[in-house]
């Protein structure tokens, strides 16, 4: 069977998936996928003469529905980006440019509270997070997200005008993957997002 990918190498519509592909689609570790497979929660088969596990599309769909995992990643292959910023101009810019890029699905939040709610329902691949939010600072959002193993694969990029090295260091220590200082070049941010999620 041929794997269908587009020009950006995204997972397209397939009839059978590897455990690595299921891991990326469901936003869980590959070990979790293997455990679910071996325990019978995720139906599939082993490739004859090898240890490789394969999961048919129908089985994956059933598994995702049973565990309330959003199906849109399976359908579109787009990477999810959650933009968390209370600056309307920055939010609108990201919605426009990431949306037009074609590789990303974008949702936005204006507060740390909304970011938490959307992280649960949207399951982003990347969070672009402003440091100074109306209700909490970005480090609180980082710490909260990193406390939940469901989001271990999610990348967090802090975008802020903060220049204090100690504050930047604290952000990195509580789970941020990268810090980008405002003002920034939007093309550079989009390129970095794409690199971090391999699209």
C-alpha positions as CSV (number, residue, x, y, z in Angstrom):
1,X,0.0,0.0,0.0
2,X,1.3,3.5,-0.8
3,X,1.5,6.2,1.8
4,X,-0.2,9.3,0.6
5,X,1.6,12.5,1.5
6,X,1.4,16.0,0.0
7,X,4.2,18.3,-0.9
8,X,4.8,19.2,2.7
9,X,5.1,15.6,3.7
10,X,2.0,15.5,5.8
11,X,0.1,12.3,6.5
12,X,-2.7,12.1,4.1
13,X,-5.7,9.7,3.9
14,X,-4.5,6.1,4.2
15,X,-6.1,2.8,4.8
16,X,-3.4,1.5,7.3
17,X,-1.2,3.5,9.7
18,X,2.0,2.8,11.6
19,X,2.2,3.2,15.4
20,X,4.4,6.3,14.8
21,X,1.7,7.9,12.6
22,X,-1.0,7.0,15.1
23,X,1.2,8.6,17.8
24,X,1.3,11.9,15.9
25,X,-2.4,11.9,14.9
26,X,-3.6,11.2,18.5
27,X,-1.0,13.3,20.2
28,X,0.3,10.6,22.5
29,X,3.6,8.8,22.8
30,X,4.4,5.9,20.6
31,X,4.8,3.7,23.7
32,X,1.2,4.6,24.6
33,X,0.0,3.5,21.2
34,X,1.9,0.2,21.5
35,X,0.4,-0.4,25.0
36,X,-3.1,0.2,23.6
37,X,-2.4,-2.1,20.7
38,X,-0.9,-4.9,22.8
39,X,-3.8,-4.7,25.3
40,X,-6.4,-4.9,22.6
41,X,-7.8,-1.3,23.1
42,X,-6.5,-0.4,19.6
43,X,-7.3,-3.1,17.0
44,X,-4.8,-3.9,14.4
45,X,-2.4,-6.6,13.1
46,X,1.3,-7.4,13.0
47,X,3.2,-7.5,9.8
48,X,4.0,-11.2,9.2
49,X,7.5,-12.1,10.1
50,X,8.2,-8.9,12.0
51,X,7.3,-7.0,15.2
52,X,5.8,-4.1,13.3
53,X,2.2,-3.2,14.3
54,X,-0.3,-1.8,11.8
55,X,-3.6,-0.1,12.5
56,X,-6.4,-0.1,9.9
57,X,-8.1,3.3,9.4
58,X,-11.5,2.0,10.7
59,X,-9.9,0.8,13.9
60,X,-8.1,4.1,14.4
61,X,-11.4,6.1,13.8
62,X,-13.2,3.9,16.4
63,X,-10.4,4.4,18.9
64,X,-10.3,8.1,18.4
65,X,-14.1,8.4,18.9
66,X,-14.0,6.2,22.0
67,X,-11.4,8.5,23.6
68,X,-12.8,11.8,22.3
69,X,-9.7,12.6,20.2
70,X,-10.5,15.2,17.5
71,X,-10.7,13.6,14.1
72,X,-9.7,16.6,12.0
73,X,-5.9,15.7,12.2
74,X,-6.7,12.4,10.6
75,X,-8.9,14.0,7.9
76,X,-6.7,17.0,6.9
77,X,-3.2,16.3,8.1
78,X,-2.9,20.0,9.1
79,X,-0.9,20.9,12.1
80,X,-2.9,22.7,14.8
81,X,-1.5,26.1,16.1
82,X,-3.0,27.9,19.1
83,X,-2.2,31.6,19.2
84,X,-2.5,33.0,22.7
85,X,-2.2,36.8,22.7
86,X,-4.4,39.7,23.7
87,X,-3.0,42.0,21.0
88,X,-5.7,41.9,18.3
89,X,-3.3,43.0,15.5
90,X,-0.9,40.1,16.3
91,X,-3.8,37.6,16.5
92,X,-5.3,38.7,13.2
93,X,-1.9,38.6,11.5
94,X,-1.3,35.0,12.6
95,X,-4.8,33.9,11.6
96,X,-4.3,35.4,8.2
97,X,-0.8,34.2,7.4
98,X,-1.0,30.8,9.0
99,X,-4.4,30.2,7.5
100,X,-3.2,31.1,4.0
101,X,-0.1,29.0,4.4
102,X,-2.3,25.8,4.0
103,X,-0.3,23.6,6.4
104,X,-2.0,24.8,9.6
105,X,-5.3,25.0,11.4
106,X,-5.4,28.0,13.7
107,X,-7.4,28.8,16.8
108,X,-6.9,31.8,19.1
109,X,-7.2,32.6,22.8
110,X,-6.9,36.0,24.5
111,X,-6.3,34.8,28.1
112,X,-4.5,32.1,30.0
113,X,-7.8,30.6,31.0
114,X,-9.1,30.4,27.5
115,X,-5.7,28.9,26.4
116,X,-6.2,26.1,29.0
117,X,-9.7,25.3,27.7
118,X,-8.7,25.3,24.1
119,X,-5.6,23.2,24.7
120,X,-8.0,20.5,26.1
121,X,-10.4,20.6,23.2
122,X,-8.2,21.6,20.2
123,X,-5.1,19.6,21.2
124,X,-2.6,22.0,19.4
125,X,0.7,20.8,18.0
126,X,2.2,24.3,18.7
127,X,1.2,27.1,21.1
128,X,2.4,30.6,20.2
129,X,2.1,32.2,23.7
130,X,2.4,35.8,24.7
131,X,4.2,36.3,28.1
132,X,2.0,39.1,29.4
133,X,-1.7,38.0,29.4
134,X,-4.6,39.8,31.0
135,X,-5.2,37.2,33.7
136,X,-1.9,35.2,34.1
137,X,1.7,35.2,32.8
138,X,2.9,32.8,30.2
139,X,4.9,30.8,32.7
140,X,1.7,29.8,34.5
141,X,0.2,28.5,31.2
142,X,3.5,26.7,30.4
143,X,3.6,25.0,33.8
144,X,-0.1,24.0,33.7
145,X,0.3,22.5,30.2
146,X,3.5,20.6,31.0
147,X,1.9,19.1,34.1
148,X,-0.4,17.1,31.7
149,X,1.2,14.2,29.9
150,X,-1.4,14.4,27.1
151,X,0.4,17.4,25.8
152,X,4.0,16.1,26.0
153,X,4.4,16.5,22.2
154,X,3.1,20.0,22.0
155,X,5.7,22.7,21.3
156,X,5.4,26.0,23.2
157,X,6.9,29.2,21.6
158,X,6.9,32.2,23.9
159,X,6.6,35.5,22.0
160,X,7.2,38.6,24.1
161,X,8.8,42.0,24.5
162,X,10.3,40.7,27.8
163,X,14.0,41.1,27.7
164,X,15.1,40.1,31.2
165,X,17.3,37.1,30.9
166,X,16.1,35.7,34.2
167,X,12.5,35.8,33.1
168,X,13.4,34.1,29.8
169,X,15.4,31.4,31.7
170,X,12.4,30.8,33.9
171,X,10.1,30.4,30.9
172,X,12.4,27.8,29.4
173,X,12.7,26.0,32.8
174,X,8.9,25.6,33.1
175,X,8.5,24.1,29.7
176,X,8.8,26.6,26.8
177,X,10.6,25.2,23.8
178,X,11.7,28.5,22.4
179,X,11.6,32.3,23.1
180,X,11.1,34.8,20.3
181,X,11.4,38.5,21.2
182,X,9.0,41.2,19.9
183,X,9.1,42.8,17.5
184,X,9.6,39.7,15.3
185,X,9.6,38.8,11.6
186,X,6.4,36.9,10.9
187,X,8.0,34.8,8.2
188,X,10.7,33.6,10.6
189,X,8.1,32.6,13.2
190,X,6.1,30.6,10.6
191,X,9.2,28.9,9.4
192,X,10.2,28.0,12.9
193,X,6.7,26.6,13.6
194,X,7.0,24.5,10.5
195,X,10.4,23.2,11.5
196,X,9.2,22.2,15.0
197,X,6.3,20.1,13.7
198,X,8.1,18.8,10.6
199,X,5.9,20.2,7.9
